Amino acid sequence: MALDVFPVTVRGPMTSNRQGVATFARLFEHNGRLYLATSRDKGRTVESVTVYDLPEGKPTRPGKAAKFGPWTYTGCGCTNSWGRHKREALAAMVSPETD
């Protein structure tokens, strides 16, 4: 089963030189790539979708936070609207400069 978690706080290499943090985001795997969709209103309006190389191995959950390669994510269990967006539609929204 492919990774698809939301809403989560994600920490990872979002830029080439720095760690980044995205809150109330959706992290999912699609067609062998890892996608990070961000939204300030918990998935109601999608701000951006960025694609990354899929890390090796499988996600692990050593404590409260799950780890997947250089990525760490924790869920918030709050009400959200991410479920209404299909992974395929989100993947199609990737900015050209990030693909």
N, CA, C and O atoms as a printed pandas DataFrame, in Angstrom:
     atom_number atom_name residue_name chain_id  residue_number  x_coord  y_coord  z_coord
0              1         N          MET        A               1    0.840   -1.178    0.000
1              2        CA          MET        A               1    0.000    0.000    0.000
2              3         C          MET        A               1    0.886    1.242    0.000
3              4         O          MET        A               1    1.857    1.333    0.751
4              5         N          ALA        A               2    0.534    2.179   -0.845
5              6        CA          ALA        A               2    1.330    3.397   -0.985
6              7         C          ALA        A               2    1.088    4.346    0.186
7              8         O          ALA        A               2   -0.006    4.402    0.748
8              9         N          LEU        A               3    2.121    5.077    0.534
9             10        CA          LEU        A               3    2.042    6.070    1.600
10            11         C          LEU        A               3    1.072    7.182    1.206
11            12         O          LEU        A               3    1.146    7.705    0.094
12            13         N          ASP        A               4    0.173    7.539    2.102
13            14        CA          ASP        A               4   -0.738    8.666    1.899
14            15         C          ASP        A               4   -1.226    9.085    3.281
15            16         O          ASP        A               4   -2.160    8.491    3.822
16            17         N          VAL        A               5   -0.589   10.114    3.853
17            18        CA          VAL        A               5   -0.909   10.555    5.209
18            19         C          VAL        A               5   -1.279   12.031    5.221
19            20         O          VAL        A               5   -0.654   12.853    4.552
20            21         N          PHE        A               6   -2.312   12.347    5.999
21            22        CA          PHE        A               6   -2.768   13.727    6.103
22            23         C          PHE        A               6   -3.711   13.860    7.273
23            24         O          PHE        A               6   -4.320   12.859    7.654
24            25         N          PRO        A               7   -3.874   15.016    7.867
25            26        CA          PRO        A               7   -2.949   16.141    7.814
26            27         C          PRO        A               7   -1.751   15.848    8.707
27            28         O          PRO        A               7   -1.901   15.297    9.798
28            29         N          VAL        A               8   -0.603   16.206    8.257
29            30        CA          VAL        A               8    0.629   15.933    8.993
30            31         C          VAL        A               8    1.524   17.165    9.019
31            32         O          VAL        A               8    1.433   18.050    8.168
32            33         N          THR        A               9    2.379   17.189   10.012
33            34        CA          THR        A               9    3.474   18.149   10.037
34            35         C          THR        A               9    4.674   17.400    9.493
35            36         O          THR        A               9    5.062   16.365   10.035
36            37         N          VAL        A              10    5.266   17.918    8.424
37            38        CA          VAL        A              10    6.358   17.237    7.729
38            39         C          VAL        A              10    7.635   18.036    7.895
39            40         O          VAL        A              10    7.654   19.255    7.722
40            41         N          ARG        A              11    8.702   17.326    8.234
41            42        CA          ARG        A              11   10.039   17.929    8.275
42            43         C          ARG        A              11   10.906   17.145    7.312
43            44         O          ARG        A              11   10.923   15.914    7.329
44            45         N          GLY        A              12   11.638   17.883    6.461
45            46        CA          GLY        A              12   12.484   17.193    5.497
46            47         C          GLY        A              12   13.224   18.154    4.602
47            48         O          GLY        A              12   13.119   19.370    4.758
48            49         N          PRO        A              13   13.975   17.605    3.661
49            50        CA          PRO        A              13   14.807   18.422    2.758
50            51         C          PRO        A              13   13.977   19.068    1.646
51            52         O          PRO        A              13   14.030   18.643    0.492
52            53         N          MET        A              14   13.213   20.097    2.008
53            54        CA          MET        A              14   12.333   20.743    1.036
54            55         C          MET        A              14   13.065   21.694    0.108
55            56         O          MET        A              14   12.563   22.027   -0.965
56            57         N          THR        A              15   14.240   22.129    0.513
57            58        CA          THR        A              15   15.089   22.939   -0.358
58            59         C          THR        A              15   16.440   22.253   -0.422
59            60         O          THR        A              15   16.716   21.351    0.370
60            61         N          SER        A              16   17.268   22.660   -1.335
61            62        CA          SER        A              16   18.534   21.962   -1.544
62            63         C          SER        A              16   19.477   22.042   -0.345
63            64         O          SER        A              16   20.251   21.112   -0.120
64            65         N          ASN        A              17   19.433   23.115    0.423
65            66        CA          ASN        A              17   20.402   23.278    1.508
66            67         C          ASN        A              17   19.809   23.271    2.917
67            68         O          ASN        A              17   20.554   23.266    3.896
68            69         N          ARG        A              18   18.488   23.271    3.031
69            70        CA          ARG        A              18   17.896   23.431    4.355
70            71         C          ARG        A              18   16.766   22.452    4.607
71            72         O          ARG        A              18   16.106   21.982    3.681
72            73         N          GLN        A              19   16.562   22.160    5.861
73            74        CA          GLN        A              19   15.392   21.411    6.277
74            75         C          GLN        A              19   14.211   22.365    6.256
75            76         O          GLN        A              19   14.375   23.557    6.515
76            77         N          GLY        A              20   13.051   21.871    5.960
77            78        CA          GLY        A              20   11.861   22.694    5.957
78            79         C          GLY        A              20   10.780   22.053    6.801
79            80         O          GLY        A              20   10.889   20.891    7.192
80            81         N          VAL        A              21    9.747   22.808    7.078
81            82        CA          VAL        A              21    8.606   22.316    7.843
82            83         C          VAL        A              21    7.330   22.722    7.122
83            84         O          VAL        A              21    7.176   23.879    6.729
84            85         N          ALA        A              22    6.422   21.780    6.948
85            86        CA          ALA        A              22    5.104   22.061    6.386
86            87         C          ALA        A              22    4.074   21.544    7.388
87            88         O          ALA        A              22    4.158   20.405    7.847
88            89         N          THR        A              23    3.100   22.396    7.722
89            90        CA          THR        A              23    2.078   22.038    8.697
90            91         C          THR        A              23    0.744   21.805    7.988
91            92         O          THR        A              23    0.445   22.455    6.987
92            93         N          PHE        A              24   -0.053   20.876    8.512
93            94        CA          PHE        A              24   -1.356   20.507    7.942
94            95         C          PHE        A              24   -1.210   20.095    6.476
95            96         O          PHE        A              24   -2.065   20.415    5.650
96            97         N          ALA        A              25   -0.135   19.391    6.160
97            98        CA          ALA        A              25    0.182   18.997    4.790
98            99         C          ALA        A              25   -0.301   17.578    4.498
99           100         O          ALA        A              25   -0.796   16.877    5.381
100          101         N          ARG        A              26   -0.146   17.181    3.261
101          102        CA          ARG        A              26   -0.421   15.806    2.845
102          103         C          ARG        A              26    0.838   15.276    2.182
103          104         O          ARG        A              26    1.377   15.902    1.270
104          105         N          LEU        A              27    1.301   14.132    2.637
105          106        CA          LEU        A              27    2.503   13.481    2.112
106          107         C          LEU        A              27    2.053   12.170    1.489
107          108         O          LEU        A              27    1.461   11.330    2.168
108          109         N          PHE        A              28    2.330   11.988    0.196
109          110        CA          PHE        A              28    1.867   10.761   -0.445
110          111         C          PHE        A              28    2.816   10.287   -1.533
111          112         O          PHE        A              28    3.608   11.050   -2.086
112          113         N          GLU        A              29    2.703    8.998   -1.816
113          114        CA          GLU        A              29    3.497    8.339   -2.843
114          115         C          GLU        A              29    2.589    8.109   -4.048
115          116         O          GLU        A              29    1.445    7.678   -3.905
116          117         N          HIS        A              30    3.117    8.403   -5.240
117          118        CA          HIS        A              30    2.336    8.204   -6.458
118          119         C          HIS        A              30    3.302    7.977   -7.615
119          120         O          HIS        A              30    4.210    8.780   -7.831
120          121         N          ASN        A              31    3.119    6.910   -8.345
121          122        CA          ASN        A              31    3.957    6.580   -9.506
122          123         C          ASN        A              31    5.451    6.597   -9.182
123          124         O          ASN        A              31    6.251    7.093   -9.976
124          125         N          GLY        A              32    5.828    6.063   -8.033
125          126        CA          GLY        A              32    7.235    5.956   -7.674
126          127         C          GLY        A              32    7.906    7.239   -7.245
127          128         O          GLY        A              32    9.134    7.297   -7.192
128          129         N          ARG        A              33    7.138    8.274   -6.935
129          130        CA          ARG        A              33    7.680    9.548   -6.465
130          131         C          ARG        A              33    6.996    9.917   -5.151
131          132         O          ARG        A              33    5.942    9.374   -4.821
132          133         N          LEU        A              34    7.589   10.829   -4.414
133          134        CA          LEU        A              34    7.033   11.307   -3.157
134          135         C          LEU        A              34    6.532   12.731   -3.364
135          136         O          LEU        A              34    7.267   13.581   -3.867
136          137         N          TYR        A              35    5.303   12.992   -2.985
137          138        CA          TYR        A              35    4.674   14.298   -3.176
138          139         C          TYR        A              35    4.346   14.923   -1.835
139          140         O          TYR        A              35    3.962   14.234   -0.889
140          141         N          LEU        A              36    4.504   16.237   -1.764
141          142        CA          LEU        A              36    4.141   17.010   -0.582
142          143         C          LEU        A              36    3.184   18.109   -1.036
143          144         O          LEU        A              36    3.561   19.008   -1.788
144          145         N          ALA        A              37    1.942   18.022   -0.567
145          146        CA          ALA        A              37    0.942   19.041   -0.878
146          147         C          ALA        A              37    0.751   19.902    0.361
147          148         O          ALA        A              37    0.621   19.380    1.468
148          149         N          THR        A              38    0.733   21.213    0.179
149          150        CA          THR        A              38    0.582   22.112    1.314
150          151         C          THR        A              38   -0.690   22.937    1.185
151          152         O          THR        A              38   -1.171   23.220    0.088
152          153         N          SER        A              39   -1.216   23.311    2.345
153          154        CA          SER        A              39   -2.439   24.093    2.412
154          155         C          SER        A              39   -2.489   24.790    3.756
155          156         O          SER        A              39   -2.188   24.183    4.784
156          157         N          ARG        A              40   -2.865   26.057    3.760
157          158        CA          ARG        A              40   -2.983   26.784    5.032
158          159         C          ARG        A              40   -4.314   26.526    5.710
159          160         O          ARG        A              40   -4.471   26.791    6.902
160          161         N          ASP        A              41   -5.284   26.006    4.948
161          162        CA          ASP        A              41   -6.602   25.767    5.532
162          163         C          ASP        A              41   -6.954   24.278    5.593
163          164         O          ASP        A              41   -8.089   23.884    5.327
164          165         N          LYS        A              42   -5.971   23.470    5.945
165          166        CA          LYS        A              42   -6.134   22.032    6.198
166          167         C          LYS        A              42   -6.717   21.264    5.021
167          168         O          LYS        A              42   -7.546   20.373    5.204
168          169         N          GLY        A              43   -6.285   21.608    3.818
169          170        CA          GLY        A              43   -6.665   20.846    2.644
170          171         C          GLY        A              43   -7.823   21.403    1.843
171          172         O          GLY        A              43   -8.137   20.875    0.776
172          173         N          ARG        A              44   -8.453   22.433    2.316
173          174        CA          ARG        A              44   -9.571   23.003    1.559
174          175         C          ARG        A              44   -9.066   23.632    0.260
175          176         O          ARG        A              44   -9.625   23.387   -0.808
176          177         N          THR        A              45   -8.009   24.441    0.352
177          178        CA          THR        A              45   -7.395   25.066   -0.818
178          179         C          THR        A              45   -5.939   24.607   -0.886
179          180         O          THR        A              45   -5.177   24.831    0.054
180          181         N          VAL        A              46   -5.550   23.976   -1.974
181          182        CA          VAL        A              46   -4.187   23.482   -2.132
182          183         C          VAL        A              46   -3.296   24.629   -2.582
183          184         O          VAL        A              46   -3.554   25.254   -3.610
184          185         N          GLU        A              47   -2.242   24.909   -1.808
185          186        CA          GLU        A              47   -1.307   25.990   -2.152
186          187         C          GLU        A              47   -0.253   25.530   -3.134
187          188         O          GLU        A              47    0.007   26.186   -4.143
188          189         N          SER        A              48    0.351   24.396   -2.829
189          190        CA          SER        A              48    1.418   23.907   -3.700
190          191         C          SER        A              48    1.548   22.397   -3.586
191          192         O          SER        A              48    1.172   21.793   -2.581
192          193         N          VAL        A              49    2.085   21.811   -4.634
193          194        CA          VAL        A              49    2.410   20.384   -4.643
194          195         C          VAL        A              49    3.827   20.282   -5.183
195          196         O          VAL        A              49    4.126   20.788   -6.265
196          197         N          THR        A              50    4.688   19.633   -4.434
197          198        CA          THR        A              50    6.084   19.485   -4.817
198          199         C          THR        A              50    6.417   18.001   -4.874
199          200         O          THR        A              50    5.945   17.223   -4.046
200          201         N          VAL        A              51    7.224   17.612   -5.842
201          202        CA          VAL        A              51    7.587   16.207   -6.020
202          203         C          VAL        A              51    9.054   16.008   -5.649
203          204         O          VAL        A              51    9.899   16.860   -5.924
204          205         N          TYR        A              52    9.341   14.870   -5.020
205          206        CA          TYR        A              52   10.695   14.514   -4.589
206          207         C          TYR        A              52   10.966   13.068   -4.962
207          208         O          TYR        A              52   10.041   12.307   -5.250
208          209         N          ASP        A              53   12.236   12.693   -4.957
209          210        CA          ASP        A              53   12.596   11.291   -5.164
210          211         C          ASP        A              53   12.094   10.483   -3.984
211          212         O          ASP        A              53   12.126   10.940   -2.842
212          213         N          LEU        A              54   11.635    9.289   -4.269
213          214        CA          LEU        A              54   11.135    8.404   -3.227
214          215         C          LEU        A              54   12.308    7.835   -2.428
215          216         O          LEU        A              54   13.232    7.278   -3.021
216          217         N          PRO        A              55   12.294    7.962   -1.098
217          218        CA          PRO        A              55   13.386    7.410   -0.294
218          219         C          PRO        A              55   13.422    5.883   -0.377
219          220         O          PRO        A              55   12.420    5.240   -0.692
220          221         N          GLU        A              56   14.571    5.330   -0.095
221          222        CA          GLU        A              56   14.725    3.874   -0.048
222          223         C          GLU        A              56   14.007    3.325    1.182
223          224         O          GLU        A              56   13.866    4.024    2.186
224          225         N          GLY        A              57   13.564    2.101    1.106
225          226        CA          GLY        A              57   12.972    1.430    2.257
226          227         C          GLY        A              57   11.513    1.798    2.472
227          228         O          GLY        A              57   10.835    2.308    1.580
228          229         N          LYS        A              58   11.056    1.522    3.688
229          230        CA          LYS        A              58    9.672    1.780    4.046
230          231         C          LYS        A              58    9.625    2.722    5.242
231          232         O          LYS        A              58   10.595    2.820    5.994
232          233         N          PRO        A              59    8.501    3.417    5.424
233          234        CA          PRO        A              59    8.375    4.287    6.599
234          235         C          PRO        A              59    8.460    3.480    7.894
235          236         O          PRO        A              59    7.955    2.360    7.971
236          237         N          THR        A              60    9.095    4.053    8.896
237          238        CA          THR        A              60    9.177    3.425   10.211
238          239         C          THR        A              60    8.562    4.366   11.236
239          240         O          THR        A              60    8.489    5.574   11.014
240          241         N          ARG        A              61    8.120    3.810   12.356
241          242        CA          ARG        A              61    7.507    4.617   13.403
242          243         C          ARG        A              61    8.190    4.278   14.722
243          244         O          ARG        A              61    7.677    3.477   15.505
244          245         N          PRO        A              62    9.376    4.902   14.974
245          246        CA          PRO        A              62   10.110    4.600   16.200
246          247         C          PRO        A              62    9.479    5.196   17.454
247          248         O          PRO        A              62    9.726    4.706   18.555
248          249         N          GLY        A              63    8.686    6.226   17.311
249          250        CA          GLY        A              63    8.025    6.876   18.454
250          251         C          GLY        A              63    6.747    7.504   17.981
251          252         O          GLY        A              63    5.977    6.875   17.255
252          253         N          LYS        A              64    6.504    8.725   18.374
253          254        CA          LYS        A              64    5.304    9.423   17.904
254          255         C          LYS        A              64    5.437    9.873   16.459
255          256         O          LYS        A              64    4.438    9.975   15.747
256          257         N          ALA        A              65    6.648   10.140   16.023
257          258        CA          ALA        A              65    6.880   10.601   14.650
258          259         C          ALA        A              65    7.288    9.424   13.771
259          260         O          ALA        A              65    8.037    8.547   14.200
260          261         N          ALA        A              66    6.791    9.415   12.548
261          262        CA          ALA        A              66    7.192    8.398   11.581
262          263         C          ALA        A              66    8.358    8.946   10.775
263          264         O          ALA        A              66    8.488   10.157   10.595
264          265         N          LYS        A              67    9.202    8.049   10.294
265          266        CA          LYS        A              67   10.384    8.448    9.535
266          267         C          LYS        A              67   10.389    7.684    8.222
267          268         O          LYS        A              67   10.121    6.483    8.184
268          269         N          PHE        A              68   10.700    8.402    7.140
269          270        CA          PHE        A              68   10.783    7.809    5.815
270          271         C          PHE        A              68   11.960    8.455    5.116
271          272         O          PHE        A              68   11.834    9.546    4.560
272          273         N          GLY        A              69   13.114    7.783    5.139
273          274        CA          GLY        A              69   14.336    8.372    4.613
274          275         C          GLY        A              69   14.650    9.638    5.392
275          276         O          GLY        A              69   14.666    9.603    6.622
276          277         N          PRO        A              70   14.902   10.770    4.710
277          278        CA          PRO        A              70   15.210   12.023    5.410
278          279         C          PRO        A              70   13.963   12.745    5.922
279          280         O          PRO        A              70   14.079   13.793    6.556
280          281         N          TRP        A              71   12.780   12.203    5.657
281          282        CA          TRP        A              71   11.516   12.838    6.022
282          283         C          TRP        A              71   11.007   12.335    7.369
283          284         O          TRP        A              71   11.121   11.150    7.680
284          285         N          THR        A              72   10.448   13.237    8.160
285          286        CA          THR        A              72    9.795   12.885    9.420
286          287         C          THR        A              72    8.418   13.529    9.394
287          288         O          THR        A              72    8.270   14.680    8.983
288          289         N          TYR        A              73    7.403   12.779    9.838
289          290        CA          TYR        A              73    6.066   13.356    9.860
290          291         C          TYR        A              73    5.274   12.874   11.064
291          292         O          TYR        A              73    5.422   11.738   11.514
292          293         N          THR        A              74    4.435   13.758   11.570
293          294        CA          THR        A              74    3.551   13.450   12.690
294          295         C          THR        A              74    2.147   13.899   12.310
295          296         O          THR        A              74    1.970   14.936   11.671
296          297         N          GLY        A              75    1.162   13.122   12.702
297          298        CA          GLY        A              75   -0.224   13.458   12.413
298          299         C          GLY        A              75   -0.822   14.321   13.495
299          300         O          GLY        A              75   -0.363   14.322   14.637
300          301         N          CYS        A              76   -1.866   15.066   13.117
301          302        CA          CYS        A              76   -2.502   15.913   14.121
302          303         C          CYS        A              76   -3.901   15.430   14.463
303          304         O          CYS        A              76   -4.457   15.871   15.469
304          305         N          GLY        A              77   -4.497   14.542   13.673
305          306        CA          GLY        A              77   -5.806   14.010   13.983
306          307         C          GLY        A              77   -6.912   15.044   14.019
307          308         O          GLY        A              77   -7.932   14.832   14.675
308          309         N          CYS        A              78   -6.734   16.152   13.331
309          310        CA          CYS        A              78   -7.730   17.218   13.350
310          311         C          CYS        A              78   -8.652   17.125   12.129
311          312         O          CYS        A              78   -8.340   16.443   11.153
312          313         N          THR        A              79   -9.760   17.804   12.200
313          314        CA          THR        A              79  -10.683   17.862   11.077
314          315         C          THR        A              79   -9.982   18.513    9.894
315          316         O          THR        A              79   -9.280   19.511   10.051
316          317         N          ASN        A              80  -10.178   17.936    8.692
317          318        CA          ASN        A              80   -9.497   18.468    7.516
318          319         C          ASN        A              80  -10.277   18.152    6.258
319          320         O          ASN        A              80  -11.260   17.411    6.289
320          321         N          SER        A              81   -9.832   18.720    5.151
321          322        CA          SER        A              81  -10.500   18.518    3.860
322          323         C          SER        A              81   -9.624   17.785    2.849
323          324         O          SER        A              81   -9.970   17.738    1.669
324          325         N          TRP        A              82   -8.504   17.215    3.276
325          326        CA          TRP        A              82   -7.602   16.560    2.334
326          327         C          TRP        A              82   -8.244   15.382    1.623
327          328         O          TRP        A              82   -7.896   15.102    0.475
328          329         N          GLY        A              83   -9.157   14.693    2.258
329          330        CA          GLY        A              83   -9.761   13.494    1.672
330          331         C          GLY        A              83  -10.515   13.738    0.382
331          332         O          GLY        A              83  -10.741   12.799   -0.382
332          333         N          ARG        A              84  -10.906   14.955    0.121
333          334        CA          ARG        A              84  -11.654   15.219   -1.106
334          335         C          ARG        A              84  -10.757   15.381   -2.329
335          336         O          ARG        A              84  -11.264   15.476   -3.446
336          337         N          HIS        A              85   -9.448   15.415   -2.147
337          338        CA          HIS        A              85   -8.509   15.547   -3.263
338          339         C          HIS        A              85   -7.918   14.179   -3.602
339          340         O          HIS        A              85   -7.332   13.530   -2.735
340          341         N          LYS        A              86   -8.061   13.743   -4.824
341          342        CA          LYS        A              86   -7.469   12.478   -5.277
342          343         C          LYS        A              86   -5.975   12.673   -5.500
343          344         O          LYS        A              86   -5.530   13.744   -5.912
344          345         N          ARG        A              87   -5.204   11.617   -5.221
345          346        CA          ARG        A              87   -3.752   11.694   -5.412
346          347         C          ARG        A              87   -3.387   12.062   -6.842
347          348         O          ARG        A              87   -2.464   12.846   -7.064
348          349         N          GLU        A              88   -4.102   11.503   -7.814
349          350        CA          GLU        A              88   -3.803   11.772   -9.218
350          351         C          GLU        A              88   -3.979   13.264   -9.539
351          352         O          GLU        A              88   -3.167   13.850  -10.256
352          353         N          ALA        A              89   -5.040   13.866   -9.006
353          354        CA          ALA        A              89   -5.289   15.284   -9.259
354          355         C          ALA        A              89   -4.220   16.153   -8.597
355          356         O          ALA        A              89   -3.776   17.143   -9.179
356          357         N          LEU        A              90   -3.813   15.789   -7.397
357          358        CA          LEU        A              90   -2.753   16.543   -6.715
358          359         C          LEU        A              90   -1.433   16.412   -7.470
359          360         O          LEU        A              90   -0.714   17.397   -7.636
360          361         N          ALA        A              91   -1.110   15.204   -7.927
361          362        CA          ALA        A              91    0.142   14.985   -8.659
362          363         C          ALA        A              91    0.179   15.813   -9.943
363          364         O          ALA        A              91    1.250   16.243  -10.373
364          365         N          ALA        A              92   -0.979   16.037  -10.553
365          366        CA          ALA        A              92   -1.038   16.832  -11.776
366          367         C          ALA        A              92   -0.814   18.316  -11.511
367          368         O          ALA        A              92   -0.576   19.079  -12.446
368          369         N          MET        A              93   -0.888   18.735  -10.251
369          370        CA          MET        A              93   -0.714   20.139   -9.894
370          371         C          MET        A              93    0.732   20.526   -9.609
371          372         O          MET        A              93    0.992   21.661   -9.210
372          373         N          VAL        A              94    1.680   19.606   -9.803
373          374        CA          VAL        A              94    3.087   19.881   -9.498
374          375         C          VAL        A              94    3.598   21.042  -10.335
375          376         O          VAL        A              94    3.348   21.122  -11.537
376          377         N          SER        A              95    4.314   21.934   -9.680
377          378        CA          SER        A              95    4.919   23.056  -10.384
378          379         C          SER        A              95    5.992   22.535  -11.328
379          380         O          SER        A              95    6.749   21.644  -10.943
380          381         N          PRO        A              96    6.088   23.058  -12.556
381          382        CA          PRO        A              96    7.070   22.560  -13.525
382          383         C          PRO        A              96    8.505   22.603  -13.026
383          384         O          PRO        A              96    9.295   21.719  -13.357
384          385         N          GLU        A              97    8.858   23.613  -12.235
385          386        CA          GLU        A              97   10.237   23.728  -11.776
386          387         C          GLU        A              97   10.612   22.682  -10.733
387          388         O          GLU        A              97   11.794   22.507  -10.437
388          389         N          THR        A              98    9.610   21.971  -10.163
389          390        CA          THR        A              98    9.929   20.966   -9.147
390          391         C          THR        A              98    9.894   19.560   -9.713
391          392         O          THR        A              98   10.267   18.616   -9.016
392          393         N          ASP        A              99    9.463   19.389  -10.941
393          394        CA          ASP        A              99    9.346   18.053  -11.517
394          395         C          ASP        A              99   10.659   17.583  -12.112
395          396         O          ASP        A              99   10.735   16.474  -12.641
